[in-house]
């Protein structure tokens, strides 16, 4: 598995404890507007005895700064709501995925647990506390207590990936 920016190639190492999971070197960081190509080779996904190569290419979407988050309990629906405050670039269409960790334990550990949206939550170039993640006691290890840490992950994704995930949801029947 290799990531290339057209000038350099970065080989991803397979995680020794989780077959099929590939990790970038800790110093690797994508740059906005650089086109990256992911190449997966030497796999036989259709089990026909022939090794295949798959590639995907996309520019890195822009990043944005989250001003703050809030976490509140909503008794009526028996869930915690994780809200976000952040500015947004209104000169382009934007797409996002949101996830969270609770006390350093990843809660949104698969794409189906992430929330995703276009920029419709942003009004006049600002997101005023829109709920980006819902979770309850069943989603976390242990009892939720004052002083616990909730971390939000905000990912800027491109429209093709957003549409791809929607297509998967149509096939398998739902998601967040």
C-alpha positions in Angstrom: 0.0 0.0 0.0 1.5 3.3 -1.2 0.5 6.9 -1.1 2.1 9.2 -3.6 1.9 13.0 -4.1 3.5 12.8 -7.5 6.9 13.6 -6.1 7.3 11.2 -3.2 6.0 7.8 -2.3 5.1 6.8 1.2 4.8 3.1 1.9 2.2 2.2 4.5 3.1 -0.6 6.9 0.6 -3.3 7.8 -0.4 -3.3 11.4 1.1 -6.4 13.0 -1.9 -7.0 15.2 -4.6 -6.2 12.7 -4.3 -7.8 9.3 -5.5 -5.5 6.5 -4.9 -2.3 8.5 -2.1 -0.1 7.1 -0.5 2.7 9.0 1.3 5.8 7.7 4.5 6.8 9.3 3.9 9.1 12.3 5.6 12.1 10.5 3.3 11.8 7.5 0.8 14.6 7.1 -1.2 15.5 4.0 -1.1 19.1 2.6 -4.1 21.0 1.3 -4.7 21.1 -2.5 -2.0 18.4 -3.1 -3.3 15.5 -5.2 -2.7 12.1 -3.5 -2.9 8.7 -5.1 -3.4 5.6 -3.0 -2.3 2.3 -4.6 -3.1 -1.1 -3.2 -1.4 -3.9 -5.1 -0.8 -7.6 -4.8 -4.3 -8.4 -3.6 -6.7 -11.1 -4.9 -10.1 -9.6 -3.8 -12.1 -11.8 -6.2 -10.2 -15.0 -5.3 -9.4 -15.9 -8.9 -5.7 -16.5 -8.3 -4.6 -13.3 -10.1 -3.2 -10.4 -8.1 -4.9 -7.1 -8.7 -3.9 -3.4 -8.3 -6.4 -0.7 -7.2 -5.8 3.0 -7.2 -7.7 6.1 -6.0 -6.7 9.7 -6.4 -8.0 12.9 -4.9 -6.8 16.3 -3.8 -6.5 16.9 0.0 -9.6 19.0 1.0 -8.9 22.2 3.0 -8.8 22.1 6.7 -10.8 24.3 9.1 -10.5 25.4 12.7 -13.0 24.3 15.3 -13.5 27.1 17.8 -15.1 25.0 20.5 -17.4 22.0 21.2 -20.0 21.3 23.8 -21.4 18.1 25.1 -24.9 18.0 26.7 -27.3 15.3 27.7 -30.7 15.3 26.1 -33.1 13.5 28.4 -36.0 13.2 26.0 -33.9 11.1 23.5 -31.6 9.6 26.2 -28.5 10.6 24.3 -25.5 12.9 24.7 -25.2 15.6 21.9 -21.7 16.8 20.8 -22.0 20.2 19.2 -19.5 22.2 17.3 -18.8 25.9 16.7 -16.6 26.7 13.7 -16.2 29.0 10.8 -16.4 27.7 7.2 -15.2 28.8 3.8 -18.4 29.7 1.9 -16.6 30.1 -1.4 -16.9 26.4 -2.1 -19.0 23.4 -1.3 -17.7 21.5 1.6 -18.3 18.0 3.0 -17.5 16.6 6.5 -17.3 13.6 8.7 -17.5 13.8 12.5 -16.4 11.2 15.1 -15.5 11.1 18.7 -13.5 9.4 21.4 -14.5 9.1 25.1 -11.6 9.0 27.6 -9.2 8.2 24.8 -11.3 5.2 23.6 -12.5 5.6 20.0 -16.3 5.5 19.8 -16.7 6.0 16.1 -14.5 3.1 15.0 -16.1 2.5 11.6 -17.5 4.7 8.9 -21.1 3.7 9.9 -20.6 5.4 13.3 -19.3 8.7 11.8 -21.8 11.5 11.1 -21.4 13.1 7.7 -22.9 16.1 6.1 -22.5 18.7 3.5 -22.1 22.3 4.6 -25.9 22.8 5.1 -25.3 23.0 8.9 -23.3 26.2 8.4 -25.3 29.4 8.3 -23.7 32.6 7.0 -20.3 30.9 7.1 -20.5 29.8 10.8 -21.7 26.6 12.5 -23.4 27.7 15.7 -23.3 24.6 17.9 -24.8 22.1 15.4 -24.9 18.6 16.9 -22.4 16.6 14.9 -22.3 13.3 17.0 -24.9 11.6 19.1 -23.9 8.9 21.7 -25.3 7.2 24.8 -24.0 5.0 27.7 -23.9 1.9 25.4 -21.4 3.6 23.1 -18.7 4.2 25.8 -16.8 2.0 28.2 -17.8 2.6 31.8 -20.3 5.1 33.2 -20.3 8.7 31.9 -19.1 11.0 34.7 -18.2 14.6 35.3 -14.6 15.2 34.4 -14.5 12.6 31.6 -12.9 13.6 28.3 -14.8 13.7 25.0 -12.8 14.4 21.9 -14.3 15.3 18.6 -12.8 14.4 15.2 -13.7 16.6 12.3 -12.7 15.5 8.9 -12.9 17.5 5.7 -13.8 15.0 2.9 -14.4 15.6 -0.8 -17.8 15.2 -2.6 -16.8 12.0 -4.4 -16.0 10.3 -1.0 -19.2 11.7 0.5 -21.2 10.3 -2.5 -19.4 7.0 -2.3 -20.4 6.5 1.4 -24.0 7.4 0.5 -24.0 4.8 -2.2 -22.7 2.2 0.3 -25.5 3.2 2.7 -28.0 2.7 -0.1 -26.7 -0.8 -0.7 -26.4 -2.0 2.9 -29.4 0.0 4.2 -28.6 3.0 6.3 -26.0 4.8 8.4 -25.8 8.0 10.5 
